Amino acid sequence: MNRQMARRAVPIAWVLVAAEAAIATKKHWDRLEPGTRQRVVGLVAKSKGRPSNLTAAEKKELRGLVRQLHLVRLGRDLAMVASPLRGKKK
């Protein structure tokens, strides 16, 4: 493989990893009930990215809903997806 092909191969690998990460994230999202997904989207939209835009009860509800996503498991899945790109230590 010449240098030009090697330079092209790296970005392609990153694109594949990004696609696999998106698929893993979507699988976790789809495990939620449709009503739960809709409520999460509604609360996040209402917050506009600022927790101070939500009431204390809404913040507590959102935390409970996000726990249902099993973020630790998602993190493990994403780590598995990205592990081939870590490369070998020199």
C-alpha positions in Angstrom: 0.0 0.0 0.0 1.5 3.4 -0.9 1.3 6.5 1.2 -1.6 8.1 -0.6 -3.7 4.9 -0.1 -2.7 4.8 3.5 -3.8 8.4 4.1 -7.2 7.5 2.6 -7.6 4.4 4.6 -7.4 6.2 8.0 -10.4 8.5 7.3 -12.4 5.6 6.0 -11.8 3.7 9.2 -13.0 6.6 11.2 -16.1 6.9 9.1 -16.8 3.2 9.7 -16.3 3.6 13.5 -18.6 6.6 13.6 -21.3 4.6 11.7 -20.9 1.7 14.1 -21.1 4.0 17.1 -24.3 5.6 15.7 -25.8 2.1 15.2 -24.9 1.1 18.8 -26.4 4.3 20.2 -29.6 3.9 18.1 -30.0 0.3 19.4 -29.9 1.6 23.0 -32.3 4.4 22.2 -34.7 1.9 20.5 -34.8 -0.2 23.7 -36.8 2.6 25.4 -40.6 2.5 25.1 -41.9 4.9 22.5 -43.6 7.1 25.2 -40.4 7.3 27.2 -38.4 8.3 24.1 -41.0 11.0 23.4 -40.9 12.3 27.0 -37.1 12.5 26.9 -37.2 14.4 23.6 -39.8 16.7 25.1 -37.8 17.4 28.3 -34.6 18.0 26.4 -36.3 20.3 23.9 -37.9 22.2 26.8 -34.5 22.6 28.5 -32.9 24.0 25.4 -29.6 22.5 26.7 -29.9 24.3 30.0 -31.0 22.3 33.1 -32.1 25.6 34.8 -35.0 25.7 32.3 -36.5 22.6 33.9 -38.3 22.3 37.2 -36.8 20.2 40.0 -39.4 17.5 39.3 -38.6 17.5 35.5 -34.9 17.2 36.2 -35.5 14.2 38.5 -37.8 12.6 35.9 -35.2 13.2 33.1 -32.5 11.6 35.3 -34.7 8.5 35.8 -35.5 8.3 32.1 -31.8 8.6 31.1 -30.9 5.8 33.5 -33.1 3.5 31.4 -30.7 4.0 28.6 -28.1 2.0 30.5 -25.3 4.4 29.7 -22.6 2.2 31.2 -23.5 -0.6 28.8 -23.6 1.9 25.9 -20.1 3.1 26.9 -18.8 -0.5 26.8 -20.4 -1.0 23.4 -18.8 2.2 22.1 -15.5 1.3 23.5 -15.7 -2.0 21.7 -16.4 -0.2 18.5 -13.5 2.2 18.8 -10.9 -0.4 20.1 -9.6 -1.4 16.6 -8.5 2.2 16.0 -6.4 2.4 19.1 -3.4 1.0 17.3 -0.3 -0.6 18.8 1.9 1.1 21.2 5.4 1.9 20.0 
